[in-house]
Amino acid sequence: MLLKKIQENIEQVIVGKSEPIRLILIALLSRGHVLIEDVPGVGKTMLVSSLAKSLNLSFKRIQFTPDVLPSDITGFSIYNFKTGQMEFRPGMVMNQIILADEINRTSPKTQSSMLEVMEEGQVTVDGTTYKVPQPFMVLATQNPVEYIGTFPLPEAQLDRFMIKVTMGYPTKREEMHILSRFQTENPLTDLKPVASAEDISRLQELVATIKVAEPVKEYISDIVALTREHKDLSLGASPRGALYLMRASQGYALLQGRDYVIPDDVQRMTEPVLAHRLILKPEARLNQMTAERVLRSIINTLHVPVTSS
C-alpha cells in the first residue's frame, strides 16, 4: 500500500517514531495541519523534511524570529517601472509543504498572517487573492521549554491545527540506532520520493468518501459537547474541532484499510485532535489534571454506538 511505503521511506531517516509519522500522514490525507511540540533536538524539523522529500512536493522552511514580517509569509506587491504595473512577489507559503519552525518565536501579527492560508488555502495581498499550490500542508514546531522571547499561539491559531503531535525522547536502543545511522552521513540527503502530488490528491479525495454512519457522527458530537460543559474546562472544543475529529477518523480508517469509520477510530483520534483545543481551569491544573485525562474520562462515560459497515 502506498501509505505504508511512504511511512517506511520516512523511517529510513527517522528512528522509532512510527506513531507521530502515522498521525502526520492522517492529517495530510484529511487536508489538515499539524502542530509538533517538543523539546529541541528530537527530530521535528528532520521529520517534516523527510515527509516533503518522500512525497516529491515543493517544500519551504520558514524560520520564525521576531523580525519576520507578514509580507515575508504571504508575499507583497511591487511596482514594475518597465511595465508600469504592480507585480506580485510570492511569499514563502507559496509551496506545498510548509515547515513553520518555532512559530511561537514570531510576533502575533506575523502569526496571524498564517490564518487565512491555513483555513482557506489562499493569501490575499492588496485586495487580490492567490491560491497556494495543492496539496498544501502546514507543519509548525514549537519548543515548550523555551518561554523567553516567545509569543504563545492564541486559541484561534491553535484551533486551525487538526492534530498536535509530540515526538518524545528515543529509547536507549533507538538512540544507539540513530548514532549508527548518522555516523558517516545524513540519510536525508539520499532519500528518494515514493509518491507524487497526484498520489496524495487522489488519496485525499478517497478519504472524503469514507463512510461515517449517523451513530458515529452523534458519538463525535457527544464527545465535543461534553468538553463544553466539563467541570475542569474553561474552554471546550469548537465545531471546527468536531469536523476535524470526523475527518481525522476518516483518515485513520483509510490507514486501516477500511472504507467506513468505526467508534474505535474516533476514540483513537480524540486526544490528538481535541486535546490542544481545550483550556483547563486554574484549579484543575493545580490538581494535576490534563486535557488528555479529561478526554479519557469523557470517552469512558459515553455509550459506544454499535455500527455496521
C-alpha positions in Angstrom: 0.0 0.0 0.0 1.2 3.5 -0.9 0.8 4.9 2.7 2.9 2.1 4.1 5.6 2.8 1.5 5.6 6.5 2.5 5.9 5.7 6.2 8.7 3.2 5.6 10.6 5.7 3.5 10.4 8.3 6.2 11.6 5.7 8.7 14.8 5.4 6.7 15.7 8.7 8.4 13.5 9.0 11.5 14.1 6.2 14.1 11.4 4.9 16.5 8.7 7.5 15.7 6.0 5.4 13.9 3.1 6.9 15.8 4.0 10.6 15.1 4.6 9.7 11.4 1.2 8.0 11.2 -0.6 11.0 12.8 1.1 13.3 10.3 0.0 11.1 7.4 -3.5 11.1 8.7 -3.6 14.9 8.8 -2.1 15.1 5.3 -4.8 12.7 4.0 -7.5 14.7 5.8 -6.3 18.1 4.4 -5.3 19.2 7.9 -2.3 20.9 9.5 -0.1 19.7 12.3 1.5 21.3 15.4 4.6 19.5 16.6 5.5 20.4 20.1 8.5 19.0 21.9 11.9 19.9 23.3 14.7 20.9 20.9 16.8 18.3 19.1 14.3 15.3 18.9 13.9 15.4 15.1 10.9 17.7 14.5 12.5 19.5 11.5 14.0 16.4 10.1 10.7 14.6 10.2 9.0 17.3 8.1 11.9 17.4 5.7 11.7 13.6 5.2 8.0 13.9 4.6 8.4 16.5 1.9 11.2 14.5 0.1 9.2 11.3 0.3 6.3 13.0 -1.5 8.3 15.0 -4.0 6.4 18.1 -3.1 7.7 21.7 -3.1 9.0 22.5 0.4 9.8 25.7 2.3 11.2 26.0 5.8 10.3 29.3 7.5 12.4 30.1 10.5 10.2 32.3 12.6 12.0 35.0 14.5 10.7 38.3 15.9 11.9 40.2 12.8 9.9 38.1 10.3 7.2 40.2 8.7 3.7 39.2 7.5 4.7 40.1 3.9 7.6 37.6 4.1 5.0 35.0 4.6 2.2 36.0 2.3 4.1 37.9 -0.4 3.8 41.5 -1.5 3.2 43.7 -4.5 5.9 45.8 -6.1 5.8 48.5 -8.8 7.5 47.5 -12.1 8.8 50.6 -13.7 9.2 48.9 -17.1 5.6 47.8 -17.4 4.0 50.4 -15.3 2.1 47.8 -13.3 2.1 46.3 -9.8 3.6 42.8 -9.7 3.0 40.1 -7.1 6.1 38.6 -5.5 5.0 35.3 -3.8 5.8 34.8 -0.2 7.2 31.7 1.5 3.8 30.0 1.9 3.5 29.5 -1.9 4.7 25.9 -1.6 3.0 22.6 -0.9 4.7 21.6 2.4 5.4 24.5 4.8 7.6 24.0 7.9 6.8 26.9 10.3 9.8 26.4 12.5 9.4 27.7 16.1 6.2 29.5 15.2 5.9 30.9 18.7 9.1 32.9 18.3 7.5 35.4 16.0 5.1 38.3 16.8 1.3 37.8 17.0 0.9 39.9 13.9 3.1 37.6 11.8 1.5 34.5 13.4 -1.9 35.8 12.2 -0.6 36.0 8.6 -0.9 32.2 8.6 -4.6 32.1 9.5 -6.1 32.7 6.0 -3.8 30.3 4.2 -4.3 27.5 6.8 -8.1 27.8 6.7 -8.8 28.6 3.0 -5.6 27.6 1.1 -5.1 31.2 -0.2 -3.5 34.5 0.6 -4.9 38.0 -0.1 -2.4 40.8 -0.9 -3.6 44.3 -1.7 -7.1 43.0 -2.4 -6.1 40.2 -4.7 -6.4 36.6 -3.7 -3.8 34.0 -4.7 -4.3 30.2 -4.3 -1.5 28.2 -2.9 -0.4 25.0 -4.7 -2.2 21.8 -3.8 -1.9 19.5 -1.9 -1.0 22.0 0.8 0.0 21.4 4.4 1.5 23.5 7.3 3.6 21.7 9.9 4.5 24.1 12.7 7.0 23.4 15.5 7.3 25.0 18.9 9.6 24.3 21.9 7.6 24.2 25.1 10.6 24.8 27.4 11.8 28.0 25.8 9.4 30.6 27.1 11.7 33.7 27.0 11.2 35.7 23.8 8.2 33.6 22.7 4.6 34.5 21.9 2.1 31.7 22.8 -0.2 30.8 20.0 -3.8 32.2 20.5 -6.7 29.9 20.6 -7.8 30.9 17.1 -4.5 29.8 15.7 -4.3 26.5 17.7 -7.8 25.7 16.5 -6.6 25.6 12.9 -4.2 22.8 13.6 -6.0 19.5 13.0 -3.6 17.4 15.1 -1.0 18.1 17.8 2.0 15.7 17.8 4.8 15.2 20.4 8.0 13.3 19.5 9.4 12.3 22.8 12.9 11.2 23.6 14.2 7.9 22.0 14.8 4.8 24.0 18.4 3.7 24.6 18.3 1.2 21.7 16.7 3.8 19.4 19.4 6.4 20.3 22.1 3.9 19.5 20.5 3.2 16.2 20.4 7.0 15.5 24.1 7.2 16.3 24.9 4.4 13.9 22.7 5.7 11.1 24.1 9.2 11.2 27.7 8.3 12.0 29.1 8.8 8.5 26.4 10.6 6.6 22.9 12.1 6.8 20.4 9.6 5.3 18.1 12.5 4.4 20.5 13.5 1.6 19.9 10.3 -0.3 16.2 10.0 0.4 14.1 9.4 -2.8 10.5 10.2 -3.4 8.0 7.3 -3.3 4.8 9.3 -4.1 3.7 12.4 -6.0 1.3 15.3 -5.6 -1.2 13.4 -7.8 -1.0 10.4 -5.5 -1.7 12.5 -2.4 -4.6 14.4 -4.1 -6.1 11.0 -5.1 -5.8 9.7 -1.5 -7.4 12.9 -0.1 -10.3 12.5 -2.4 -10.6 8.9 -1.3 -10.6 9.9 2.4 -13.6 12.2 1.7 -15.6 9.2 0.5 -15.0 7.2 3.7 -18.5 6.5 5.2 -19.4 7.9 8.6 -22.7 6.5 9.9 -25.2 8.7 11.8 -24.5 7.0 15.2 -20.7 7.7 14.7 -21.5 11.4 13.9 -23.7 11.5 17.1 -20.8 9.9 19.1 -18.4 12.7 17.8 -21.0 15.4 18.7 -21.5 13.9 22.2 -17.7 13.9 22.9 -17.3 17.5 21.8 -20.5 18.6 23.6 -19.2 17.2 26.9 -15.9 19.1 26.6 -18.0 22.3 26.6 -19.7 21.5 29.9 -16.9 19.7 31.8 -16.2 21.0 35.3 -12.4 21.1 34.7 -12.5 23.1 31.5 -13.0 26.8 30.8 -13.0 26.3 27.1 -14.2 23.2 25.2 -13.8 22.1 21.6 -15.2 24.1 18.7 -17.4 22.9 15.8 -14.2 23.0 13.8 -12.8 20.6 16.3 -15.7 18.2 15.8 -15.3 18.4 12.0 -11.6 17.7 12.3 -12.3 14.8 14.5 -14.6 13.3 11.9 -12.1 13.9 9.1 -9.1 12.5 11.1 -11.2 9.4 11.9 -11.9 9.0 8.1 -8.1 9.3 7.5 -7.4 6.7 10.2 -10.0 4.3 8.8 -8.3 4.5 5.4 -4.9 3.9 7.0 -6.5 0.7 8.5 -7.8 -0.4 5.1 -11.5 0.3 5.7 -14.0 2.4 3.8 -16.0 3.3 6.8 -15.4 4.8 10.3 -16.0 2.8 13.5 -16.1 4.2 17.1 -12.6 2.9 17.7 -11.3 5.2 15.1 -13.0 8.2 16.8 -11.5 7.1 20.2 -8.1 6.8 18.7 -8.1 10.3 17.2 -9.8 12.1 20.1 -6.7 13.1 22.0 -4.5 14.1 19.1 -7.3 16.2 17.6 -9.0 17.7 20.6 -6.5 18.0 23.5 -4.7 21.2 22.3 -8.1 22.9 21.8 -9.1 22.6 25.5 -8.3 25.1 28.2 -8.2 23.9 31.8 -9.4 25.9 34.7 -6.6 27.1 37.1 -7.9 24.8 39.9 -7.8 21.8 37.6 -4.2 22.5 36.7 -3.3 22.7 40.4 -4.9 19.3 40.8 -2.5 17.9 38.1 -5.4 17.5 35.7 -4.6 17.4 31.9 -6.6 17.8 28.8 -5.8 14.2 27.9 -7.2 12.9 31.2 -10.4 14.9 30.7 -10.9 13.4 27.3 -10.3 9.9 28.6 -12.9 10.4 31.3 -15.4 11.6 28.7 -14.7 8.6 26.5 -15.2 6.3 29.5 -18.6 7.8 30.4 -20.1 7.7 26.9 -22.0 4.8 25.5 -20.2 3.4 22.4 -22.5 3.1 19.4 -22.9 -0.2 17.6 -22.4 0.3 13.9 -22.2 -1.9 10.8 -20.2 -1.3 7.6 
